């Protein structure tokens, strides 16, 4: 099955069956007088049966109301989860078992992490508040690990929270470890039986595992400023990198930690913008280039050995570029690789100034093969796209 969800230029969500060349709209709520409905960020449940996306009602360039819409992939059934006035959803991630949706919403300068029932039968649960705010689900969907900043709640310092969802009131446990400056999204390791975080130590920054709210964070690797990391699908390798002095690029390249023997291997020393594990758990795609012009170069390498291969250049759409800037969080929810693991879906902008004549900016969905011998295709115009999973998604692996 080779199916995509994508955001069309007009802000409507479509499904595209690439094998049958058939596409159809998911549908949207009828707009009110003077309103326009705009949708974005289609996010698949891990088994591919449901698709959630954000819906904004806009009038006179102002957002009047917002909702998270959950649509059945094989029917016209939809559930609209209306959010309170003034709150705009900006990111979401399904729980591993599909029973909950964690949605990050913005209200002015405040951020709040809400946990929604995708059926609409239970009220939202406020799990955490602060800015910035990043999180990861516990593997049994019983709670989350949140990395929360100090912009709200008069918090004295950034903090790591272990949030248990039991009934209508979440239970927050403050972890003793101090999150490292510039660190974003935590992760979960089944191999190490705990949450993996980046923490400040007296002698520098370390990646550590927290097995319970009361346990001490145990160091697994030393790293540099503003680290980011991702587990592969098998849970036997952790790819990590750290930022430069300004924190705008991952200047250290990619290193690999193997929990089986504690070894650390340098995969590449190329400064980069983002990286992603391929579904096979053996290859990594990374992006580097010029952040100012948004021109990025894609390369792929096998972590078991062999040279890196070129995957060409790209000028990402603004939405895709936003994803790349927070890739360690989006890797937990975004399905960029095909179920077969042989293609990556991208969204590219062809800027007006790069074209001959006077033409508007065009955003295209691109299907780029991960090996030589096949041509790139562009099935449609759009600003963002994700593969429909045919089974458990890459974030529902052993190390989520």
N, C-alpha and C positions, 0 to 999 in steps of 0.2 A: 504494500500500500504506500503510494507516494502522494500524500495529500498535504496541503499547506493551508494555514490561516494567514491572511494578510490584510493590511490596512490600506484601503484604496486612497487615492488622492483626495477624495471628497470626505474622508473620515468614516467610511462604511467598512464593516468587517465582512470579508468574503472567504469562502472555502474554495480551494482549487484542487481538483483531482488531476494530477499531471499525466497519469497513464491513460485516462479517457478523454483528456482535453475538455473537461466539463467543470464549470465554476458556478457558484450560486451564493447569494448574499445570506448572511446569518439573520439579518433583519434588525430593526431598531424601533425604539419607541416613537410614536407619532409626536412631532413637535407641536408646542403650543403656538399661539399667535405671535408672529415676529421672531420665532425661535429657529435655531438650526441645531440639529443633533450631530455631534461629532463623537466618534468612538476611537479607542486606541488600546494598545498593549493586550492583544489576545493572548491568553495564557492557558495552556492545556493542562487538564488533570493528567496525572501520570499514566493512566491506562488509555488515554485518548478518547474517553467516552463523553466528556464535557469540556466546554470551552468557556472561560470567564474573560470578560473584557470591561473596560471602563467606558461609561457613557456620560457625556457632558451636554447639557442644554445651554446653548449660547445665544444671547440677544444683545445687540449693540456692543459687541466685543467684551461682554461680561458673562461669566458663568452663573447661570441662575440656579441650576440644581445639578447634582451628580448622582450616579448610581454605579454599582457593580452588577453586571448582568451575567447570569450563568445560563448557557444554552446547551441543550442536548445536541450532540453532533449528528445524530441520525434521525432527528425529528425537529419539529418547529417549536417544541416546548422551551420556554424561557422563564427564568425567575429574575425579577429586578429587585435588587437590594438597595433601596434608597438611602443615601447618606444625609446627615444633618446639614442644614443650610450653612454655606461658607466653607465646607470641607471638600477638598479636592483629592481624589485618590491618585497616587503617583507610582505605586509599586505593589505587586501582590505575588503570593506564592501559595500553592495548594499544600495542604498537609500530606504526608506520605500515604495515608489511607484514604484521602479524598473526602474526609468528613468535615473539614474546616478549610477556610481561606484566611490567611493572614494578609491584611491590607494596610499599607502605610498611607496615611492621609495627612494632608497639609492644611492647616488653618492659620493663615498669616505666616508668621515665622515659626510656629509650633508644628511639631510632628507627633503623631500618635499612631501606635500600632494597634489596630482593631482585629479581632478574630471573629469572622462571620460564619454563620451556618449557611452553606450554599443552597439549602432548600428553603430558607427564609422562615423556618419554624421556630427559631430561637433568636433572642435579641443579641446585638453585638457585644463582645467582651473587650474592654479596654485593657490591653496586656502591658503596655509600656508607653511612656511619654518622654520626649526629649529630642534634641537635635545636635548633631546628626543621629540617625538611628538605623542600625543594621541588625539582621537576625538570621537564625537558622532553626529549623524544626528539629525537635527530638525525633528519633526514628520511629517511635510508637505513636506519634501524633498527640502525646499527652501534654506537650508544652513546647517552649522555645528557649533558646539562648539569645539574649539581646545585648548588643553593644550600644550604649546610650550616651549621648553627649550631654553637655551642661546648659544648653540654650534655654531650657525651660525647667520648671519645678525648683528653681534655686538650688540645684544640685551643687555640692562643693567641688566635685570632680567628675570626669567621665567614669562610667561604671559598667560593669558586666552584671547582667541579671539572669538568673535561672528562674524562668516563669513556668509554673505548673498550672494547667487549666483544669480546675476541678469545680464543676458547678458554674454559677454565674460570676463568681469572684475569683480572679486569678491570684495565685500565691507567688509573690516575688521574693526571691532570696538574693541578697547582694553578695557577690563573690569578692573574696579578699583581694584577688589579683587586680592590679591597675592596668587597664587596656593601654596598649602602646599608642603614641601619637600617630595619627594618619592611618591606623589600622581600621578596616571597615568590617567585613562580614566574617563572623565565626563559621565554623563547620562542625560536622559530627563525624567521628571515626568509630566504626564498629570494631575495627581491628584493635584500637586502643581503648575502646569502651568509654568514650567520653567526648566532651566538647573540646574542639581545638580552637585556641585563641592566641593572639599576640599580646604579650604583656611587657611592661616596663620592669627592668631589673636594675639594681644599683650599678651594674657594669654595662648595661646596654639593653637591647630588645631581644626577646626570645619567643619562639613559638612553643606553646605548652598545651598539655591536655588536662582537662578538668573532669574527673570521673563522677563527681557528685557536687552538690552545692557546698558541702562541708569539707571536701577534700582539698588538699593543697595542689596548686597547678604545677605539674611536673614538666620540666623542660625537655623538649625533643630536638630542638635545633636553635642555634643562634642565627640572628638575621640582622638586617639594617633598618633604617628609617622607613616608616609607612609600608609595612609588609602586606602582601596579598598572597593567598594560597588556595589551591583546589586539590581535592582528592580525585584519583581516577576511579573508573567504574568498578574495578576489582578491590579497591581499598588497600592495595599494597604499595602505592606510591603517592606521595604528597609533593606536588609541584609548588614552589614558592619563589618569590622575588621581593626585592625591597626597592624603595624609591630613592631618587636623587636628593640633593640638598633642598630643592624646592618642593619635592613631593609630587611633581607633575608627571614624572615618567618612572618606570621601573628600571632603574639604571643598572641593577646588578645582574640582569639576565635571569635565566631560570635555573634553579637548583632542584634536585629530586631527593626526597627523604624516603627511605625504605624502612618501615617499622620492623620487618623481619630480622634485620641485622643492625639497624641504626645507622646505616651508611648514608652518606650524602654525596651526590654526583652533580657536577656542573654540566647542564645540558647545552646551554648557550650563554655567552656573555654579551650578546647584543642587547642594547637598551630597547625597551619595548613599551607598548601601550597596554596590551592585554594579551591573555593567552587562555586557551580552552583545551581540555582533554577531548580526544576523539572517543566515540562510544566503545572502541575496542580496548581502551585502557592502556594502549601501548604508544600511541602517537599524540603529539601535541601540536596544535596550530597556534602560532603567535603572530601578533600584528605590531609593526613598528612603522616609523615614518614621521611626518611633519604634522604636529597637532594644530598649528596655526592654519594651514591650508586644508586640513582634514584629509590629506592624501596619505593612505596607509598601504604598507606592503605586507602581504601574507606569506608565511613560510610554514612548512610542516616538517617534523622530524620524528623518527622512531626512537623512543627512549631506550630500546634494547641495543641500539647501535646503528651506525650509518649516517651519511651526511644529510643535512637539511635540503629540502626541495622547495622550489619557488611555486607559489600559487597566485602570482600576479599582484597587481595594484588595484586599489579601490578608493573612491571618494565616498565614504559612508553618508547615508542620509543623516539628518540631525538626530532622529530617534535612535538609529543604530549607534551613532557616535556617543550619545548619552549612555547607552547600554555598555559600550566599551569602557567608558569612564568609571563604571561601577561593576566591572565584569565579574568580580568575585561574589557579588550578591546575585546578579542576574543569571549566573551559571547554575543556580539552584532552581531556576524556574523556566529559563528560555531554552527551547529546543532548536538550536541552530543546525544540528547535524541530522541527516536523514536517518530513518530507522535502520537502514542497511549500513550506515556509517561510511558511505562512499561519496557523499555530497554535503556541502554546506550552503545554507541559504543566507543571502546578504541583501541589503537594500542600499542602492547607490544613487547619488545625486549627480546629475549632469548639469553643471552650473551654466548660467546664461553666458557668462564671459568666456567660457571655454568652447562655445559653439560658433559656427559661422552664421552671421546674420543676427537678427533680433528675435530670439525665441525664449520662452519662459523656462525656468528650471524644471527639469523632468526627473522624477524619482522612479527608479525601476527595481523590480525584484529580480535578483540574479541567483541562478542555481549553478554553483561552481564545483566541478569534480575535484576530488582530493588526489587524483593521480593523472598521469599523462594519458593521452590517447582519446580523450573525450572533450567535446566542446562545451563551453559555458552557454547556458540558455537563459532567456528572460521571458518567463511566462506571462507577465503582466506588469502594469505600472502600479506603484505603491511605495509607501515609505517605511514599511516594517513587515516582516514575515517570520513565521515559525513553522517547523514541521509538526505534523500531527503524530504523536507517538503511536506505535502499534502494540506497545506493552509498557512495562515500567520505564519511566523516563530516566535520563542520565543522572538526575538528582535523586532518584529513588534507588540508587545502587547501594552497595554495602556501606558506602561512606557518604551517601546523600549530599 
